[in-house]
Amino acid sequence: MTDYGHPLLFGSFLTPLAADPEQVVGLAQRCERLGLDLVTVQDHPYQPRFLDTWTLLSYIAARTRSVRLAANVTNLPLRPPAVLARSVASLDLLSGGRVELGLGAGAFWEAIEAMGGRRLPGGQGVRALEEAIDVIRQVWDAGARGGVRVEGEFHRVVGAKRGPAPAHDVGIWLGAYKPRMLALTGRAADGWLPSLANMQSSDFATGNAIIDDAAREAGRSPRDIRRLLNVGVDQSAEQLAGLALDHGISAFILAGDDPGDLHRFAEEVAPAVRELVSAESSTKPQAPVARSGGFTVVPTPDDGFRRSATQVWDESARPTGPAPDPDRTYTPHELAGGQHLIDVHDHLRSELARVRDLVEQVVSGAVDAGEARSHIQTMTLRQNNWTVGTYCESYCRLVTMHHTLEDQTMFPRLRWGDPRLAPVVERLQEEHHAIHEVLERVDRALVAFVAGQDGDALRAAVDLLTDTLLSHLAYEERELVEPIARLGIG
C-alpha cells in the first residue's frame, strides 16, 4: 500500500469549445452541483476552436462558489511566467482561494511557433519550466524583500515587483512523463498530473520512485507531492481504488464532456472509490498514541433552540450507543476519522445559514438588488426568486447526497463493527427519511413563492428545516464520532 497522506479528490477535465461557450460553463456548474471537488480545462492557446482557458476559468469562477479550478495543464511557452503568476494569484483572490496551477513544458511545437512562441525541445523545455516555477514562486512571495530575480537561460526577470500573494498556497501540478520532468516534479512541484491514457502499468511505480528520490535529494518529503491522474469513462471504481492503494493516486479527474458520464462518475464511481479505499486503509496497522483528558474530538452540542412549533420527531425517544472505554487510546488517523464527520457537518451548517440569510433578504425586501449583489457576491448569486430556488435546490441536494452516502456506506460498517450501535443507526436512518420530507416541503414552498405567494410559508419551511437538520447533526455527532474513530472508519 502506498499512501502519501492526501485526501481523495474527484474532478472533471472539460473541453473549452468556443462554438457553444455556455455549454462548458454549464458543465462546470453541473460538476459543482454534483459535489465534484475540481474542474479542470484544457489549455491550447493555438487552437482557434477553443476559448482561452484562463479567461474561461475566470468566468467559471464567477459562476460557481466552491469548486476548485485549474488548467490541465497550462501551456507555459505561450504564457510568460511572471504574468501567469499574477493572473493565477488574482483569480485565486477573486475566487476565495479556489485556483490551482497545472503546468506543462509544452507540446505541439509547430502550433506554438505559429503563435509566436519559442520551440524548446527535450531538456530545454524542462529547464525553462524549472526557471518559470522559480519566477512564479518569487512573484507569489509578496512578503519577501527585494524584487523578483531570475536570470536564467530561458526566462530573465530582473527586479520585478512581487505580488499579489494568492489567497491560499496554490499547488503547482506538472504534467510529467519522462525522467527529467519527473525529477523536476519531485524537486520543485506540488503535484504530478499525468493522463492514464499515456501511461503503462509500470510507469506509476517508476514515476513515483523518481519523484520520491528527487524530493529527498532536494530536502523535501515525498508526501509534499500529491499524485493526480486524468482518467477516462471506462475505468471502474475498483481500478481507481487499486491505483489509489497501490500507487498513492489521490485525485482522479474524468476527461469528457458528457453530462451522463459526469453524473455517473460523481454519484457512483467516486463514492465507491472512497469506500473501497477507506475499507482497505482502515485495516492498515498504526501505532496507538495515548490521549490526554479523554477523547479529544468534541461533537457539536445541540443548543436546544427551536424556531418552529412543528416537531418532526420525538427527540426524547432517541436511543444512545455504548459509553466510550475510558482507557481506550486513539491513533491520529482514528481521531481524524471522527473529526471528518464534524467537518462535513460544519459545511452543511454553514450552507444552511447562507440559505436562511438569502431567503430572508429576498422575502423581506430588506435590501435592493444592487446592495444584495454586493453582500452575496461570494455566493455568485443574483438577486431574484428563481436564483434563490436554484440555490436552495442545490443545498437540499447536498444534504440528500450526504445522507445517502451515510446510509449506504458508513452505517453498514458501524453496524458490523459494533452491533450495539444498531438502534442508533436505525434511528438515524429514520431521521434521514424525515429530513427528506422536510426538504420536499421547502421545495414546495419555493415553488409557491416563485409563483407569487407571500413568503410566510417559505420562512416556516426553512425554519423547520433548520430545527430538524441541526438537531439531527448534533445527535449523529454525539453518538457516532467516537465509534467512527474507534472502528477506524475514515
C-alpha positions, 0 to 999 in steps of 0.5 A, spaced: 500 500 500 502 506 498 499 512 501 502 519 501 497 522 506 492 526 501 485 526 501 481 523 495 479 528 490 474 527 484 474 532 478 472 533 471 477 535 465 472 539 460 473 541 453 473 549 452 469 549 445 468 556 443 462 554 438 457 553 444 461 557 450 455 556 455 455 549 454 462 548 458 460 553 463 454 549 464 458 543 465 462 546 470 456 548 474 453 541 473 460 538 476 459 543 482 452 541 483 454 534 483 459 535 489 465 534 484 471 537 488 475 540 481 474 542 474 479 542 470 480 545 462 484 544 457 489 549 455 491 550 447 492 557 446 493 555 438 487 552 437 482 557 434 476 552 436 477 553 443 476 559 448 482 561 452 482 557 458 484 562 463 479 567 461 474 561 461 476 559 468 475 566 470 468 566 468 467 559 471 469 562 477 464 567 477 459 562 476 460 557 481 462 558 489 466 552 491 469 548 486 476 548 485 479 550 478 485 549 474 488 548 467 490 541 465 495 543 464 497 550 462 501 551 456 507 555 459 511 557 452 505 561 450 504 564 457 510 568 460 511 566 467 511 572 471 504 574 468 501 567 469 503 568 476 499 574 477 493 572 473 493 565 477 494 569 484 488 574 482 483 569 480 485 565 486 483 572 490 477 573 486 475 566 487 476 565 495 482 561 494 479 556 489 485 556 483 490 551 482 496 551 477 497 545 472 503 546 468 506 543 462 513 544 458 509 544 452 507 540 446 505 541 439 511 545 437 509 547 430 502 550 433 506 554 438 511 557 433 505 559 429 503 563 435 509 566 436 512 562 441 519 559 442 520 551 440 524 548 446 525 541 445 527 535 450 531 538 456 530 545 454 523 545 455 524 542 462 529 547 464 525 553 462 519 550 466 524 549 472 526 557 471 518 559 470 516 555 477 522 559 480 519 566 477 512 564 479 514 562 486 518 569 487 512 573 484 507 569 489 512 571 495 509 578 496 512 578 503 519 577 501 524 583 500 527 585 494 524 584 487 523 578 483 530 575 480 531 570 475 536 570 470 536 564 467 537 561 460 530 561 458 526 566 462 530 573 465 526 577 470 530 582 473 527 586 479 520 585 478 515 587 483 512 581 487 505 580 488 499 579 489 500 573 494 494 568 492 489 567 497 491 560 499 498 556 497 496 554 490 499 547 488 503 547 482 501 540 478 506 538 472 504 534 467 510 529 467 512 523 463 519 522 462 525 522 467 527 529 467 520 532 468 519 527 473 525 529 477 523 536 476 516 534 479 519 531 485 524 537 486 520 543 485 512 541 484 506 540 488 503 535 484 504 530 478 498 530 473 499 525 468 493 522 463 492 514 464 491 514 457 499 515 456 501 511 461 503 503 462 502 499 468 509 500 470 510 507 469 506 509 476 511 505 480 517 508 476 514 515 476 513 515 483 520 512 485 523 518 481 519 523 484 520 520 491 528 520 490 528 527 487 524 530 493 529 527 498 535 529 494 532 536 494 530 536 502 523 535 501 518 529 503 515 525 498 508 526 501 509 534 499 507 531 492 500 529 491 499 524 485 493 526 480 491 522 474 486 524 468 482 518 467 477 516 462 469 513 462 471 506 462 475 505 468 471 502 474 471 504 481 475 498 483 481 500 478 481 507 481 481 504 488 487 499 486 491 505 483 489 509 489 492 503 494 497 501 490 500 507 487 498 513 492 493 516 486 489 521 490 485 525 485 482 522 479 479 527 474 474 524 468 476 527 461 469 528 457 464 532 456 458 528 457 453 530 462 451 522 463 458 520 464 459 526 469 453 524 473 455 517 473 462 518 475 460 523 481 454 519 484 457 512 483 464 511 481 467 516 486 463 514 492 465 507 491 472 509 490 472 512 497 469 506 500 473 501 497 479 505 499 477 507 506 475 499 507 482 497 505 486 503 509 482 502 515 485 495 516 492 498 515 496 497 522 498 504 526 501 505 532 496 507 538 498 514 541 495 515 548 490 521 549 490 526 554 483 528 558 479 523 554 477 523 547 479 529 544 474 530 538 468 534 541 461 533 537 457 539 536 452 540 542 445 541 540 443 548 543 436 546 544 433 552 540 427 551 536 424 556 531 418 552 529 412 549 533 412 543 528 416 537 531 418 532 526 420 527 531 420 525 538 427 527 540 426 524 547 425 517 544 432 517 541 436 511 543 444 512 545 450 507 543 455 504 548 459 509 553 466 510 550 472 505 554 475 510 558 482 507 557 481 506 550 487 510 546 486 513 539 491 513 533 491 520 529 488 517 523 482 514 528 481 521 531 481 524 524 476 519 522 471 522 527 473 529 526 471 528 518 464 527 520 464 534 524 467 537 518 462 535 513 457 537 518 460 544 519 459 545 511 452 543 511 451 548 517 454 553 514 450 552 507 444 552 511 445 559 514 447 562 507 440 559 505 436 562 511 440 569 510 438 569 502 431 567 503 430 572 508 433 578 504 429 576 498 422 575 502 423 581 506 425 586 501 430 588 506 435 590 501 435 592 493 438 588 488 444 592 487 446 592 495 444 584 495 449 583 489 454 586 493 453 582 500 452 575 496 457 576 491 461 570 494 455 566 493 455 568 485 448 569 486 443 574 483 438 577 486 431 574 484 426 568 486 428 563 481 436 564 483 434 563 490 430 556 488 436 554 484 440 555 490 436 552 495 435 546 490 442 545 490 443 545 498 437 540 499 441 536 494 447 536 498 444 534 504 440 528 500 447 526 497 450 526 504 445 522 507 445 517 502 452 516 502 451 515 510 446 510 509 449 506 504 456 506 506 458 508 513 452 505 517 453 498 514 460 498 517 458 501 524 453 496 524 458 490 523 463 493 527 459 494 533 452 491 533 450 495 539 450 501 535 444 498 531 438 502 534 442 508 533 443 507 526 436 505 525 434 511 528 438 515 524 436 512 518 429 514 520 431 521 521 434 521 514 427 519 511 424 525 515 429 530 513 427 528 506 420 530 507 422 536 510 426 538 504 420 536 499 416 541 503 421 547 502 421 545 495 414 546 495 414 552 498 419 555 493 415 553 488 409 557 491 413 563 492 416 563 485 409 563 483 407 569 487 405 567 494 407 571 500 413 568 503 410 566 510 410 559 508 417 559 505 420 562 512 416 556 516 419 551 511 426 553 512 425 554 519 423 547 520 428 545 516 433 548 520 430 545 527 430 538 524 437 538 520 441 541 526 438 537 531 439 531 527 447 533 526 448 534 533 445 527 535 449 523 529 455 527 532 454 525 539 453 518 538 457 516 532 464 520 532 467 516 537 465 509 534 467 512 527 474 513 530 474 507 534 472 502 528 477 506 524 472 508 519 475 514 515 
